[in-house]
């Protein structure tokens, strides 16, 4: 299958490499062309516009910053719709507001293009091995048509129904990440203040029902001040903003995400945005130095 890829940041690049390893013909575009070099070296065709990606692909995967970016590459000058042809499908792997996703899907349908929501859990380190967990939504027959390719990059794919539902679940998942990172970071900060080695805290935590993948893996890097980004703190802050916007659209009051939004905003403003999202621990360390 001829696959298109728009957005070659850390996740997009890893997805592209995986598809090339699986034998797909890949056409890619990124606004910053430098970020397509590794894909080009591995056999991808690099083009200058989203339109050209669509023209050369049966299925286009988009992995961009937000809903506005999806709209821009899709509908504005030299966007995907201008490279439309029979059978074209768009799979949006970005993390966006589910209401916006429905609007975008409807706009694509007006141009006889079917769109699937296909957000994922897992960073570039698992994407490269095809081990992402994917949430998919849209027309079932479109999903069935694309599933072989989706299975190349995911070890589990959950079909959830109409457009918007997958992005809603993705936001709920990122809410878990947000609060887990804060909980572990505050726990580490607390035990350090009590002169207890954080590794002891983690050993106890991981001996209980309350352990998580984060506490078993990332937390040990955190206590060594290792925050090499697989998903930046700034990007998580962007997703937290989207969670807040979505909850308001649904008429919900989610008090914990409101507080988390404030904390992550402060961390970004104080220069921690390019760290891994677990770098929220470094921010907590800084604001508690006076103690």
Buried (B, 14 or more C-beta within 10 A) or exposed (E): BEBBBBBBBBBBBBBBBBBBBBEBBBBBBBEEEEBBBBBBEBEBBBBEBBBBBBBBBBBBBBBBBBBEBBBBBBBEEBBBBBBBEEEBBBBBBBBBBBBBBBBBBEBBEEBEBBBBBBBBBBBBEBBBEBBBBBBBBBBEEBBEBBBEBBBBBBEEBEBBEBBBBBBBBBBEBBBEBBBBBBBBBBBBBBBBEEEEEBBEBBEEBBEEEEBBEBBEEBBBBBBEEEBEBBBBBBBBBBBBBBBBBBBEEEEEEBEEBEEBBEBBEEBBEEEBBEBBBBBBBBBBBEEEEEE
